[in-house]
């Protein structure tokens, strides 16, 4: 019986962290789908957005303290603005070989990491949870209520993104330019603006992910490295460029990771996760859910 | 017949001559420890970037586990030397172990491509790094291994930077020369054919799988040798030196120098290591400027420094040729050719510019 409870606890915890991976993966997939560029600076953007949001939330750098919601939105918007600037910079990269994209975007990542280091310092931050965080006991399963807040916010963001993409003219334009740049341009859609919007949304999602996970971890300028890679893993599992796939991939990876660390070994968690990923990709080279993968040529 | 022989061996012979000339350099100049230190660092990165170039520039694959393979080499040398082995044995076993591990990492590459391959090699590199951190009995864990003995061959010790620079420089030259021979061999030519058009190469009867695996194996061999040198150079190693950033640093050197050329990784390693040394004086801002410069270099010089120089050379020679041709009142079709100038034979009159480019020294 306790075994079953432990499984439930692991799964809920995994879904919580999986939500964060899902948001990062969405950013990867959205940018890849519209620009054909894998933004390896996504992890650094996440870190930067997190610090920007926390500046308002915790009153860093002489800033006043704001309510968590305002700080959350401020982090997203500011990080999105940086994303717009990066899109302009990365535009010439999108048509190049993957290795150029890698080094170019990671170069930006190195810059962001060290700018953050310069501004906020390299010593970490402990972030208080925005809601009272006493462990709940639901039928023997002990869960921190903050996880539910993470899930709710993620759901809100995912649904919001979906509505934006399907119900607004802007979103439709974005999808059209992702589908076929030239034809979209012929219909008068400003494709470069669309790319910029996609990049901004991707960056904003990364900031949201970072701010959501901040109370659960120790925030420091290197926080984006492993989170960025795991978000990329989630995007690949879901099939790069596939938005619903990214969400499923994120949740799946979160659960797998938590189960491994709970049952097999916590210090070898990542090792096992990456080996598993390799096996998955050998069996299904297009990703686990990759039947609908969009191939950008 | 003799002409064909010359054509075939022109590349390696050129490199051999260059190597002999360069090998004289440390003998005539007595390097002070500071410069010897930099020469040693450059030598290690030249080996790494050359290995990376073999798998990426010639093999057309992506290997982001290079930093971790470097670590495999370093740890095996450290382990053997700390257990009273001798340096030649350690060097050879580092190279072999690097080759073996790289081959294993290359296995998924037979099925997985592009972004997916990038992720697989990246993930396996991270997995190896986690192993370095956690396998404390062999690797010393997160703290790493300290007081690794200096290299010595027989009774000849390499116990200071200057002495090491002879050894490192010599091994570096041998490794670059080996790459030159490899690239100009039948194997290398087939590899280039595969990189430019996989399907056509397969149709010509090239077994792609073996070639891809060999590329990975070679990159591991280079990483293993470089790692071995690294261990005896600093006599201290820890997992942070062998992470993803290291792979990216090596990749950046290859790109900045010029991928798919032999001299490119050499120039790239010298440039970026030199840049890093220079930026040390900027203190806190060092890495910010460094990141910005890498982005600029990648955005501006597409073919790397070598590509840029080649394009410039092409531009200059084209202008001269055009003037000559204008004098002879003949139309020129070389105006737009921007690739590297052809250095391997082929009759210039028959080949179209694109063909020449492909056969050129890439």
Interface residues (C-beta under 8 A of the other chain):
Chain A: X38 X89 X92 X93 X96 X98 X99 X100 X102 X103 X104 X106 X107 X108 X109 X110 X111 X113 X114 X115 X117 X118 X225 X229 X232 X233 X236 X240 X267 X268 X270 X271 X274 X275 X277 X278 X281 X282 X285 X286 X287
Chain B: X56 X62 X64 X108 X111 X112 X113 X114 X115 X116 X118 X119 X120 X122 X123 X124 X126 X127 X130 X131 X133 X134 X244 X248 X251 X252 X254 X255 X259 X284 X285 X286 X287 X288 X290 X291 X292 X294 X295 X298 X299 X302
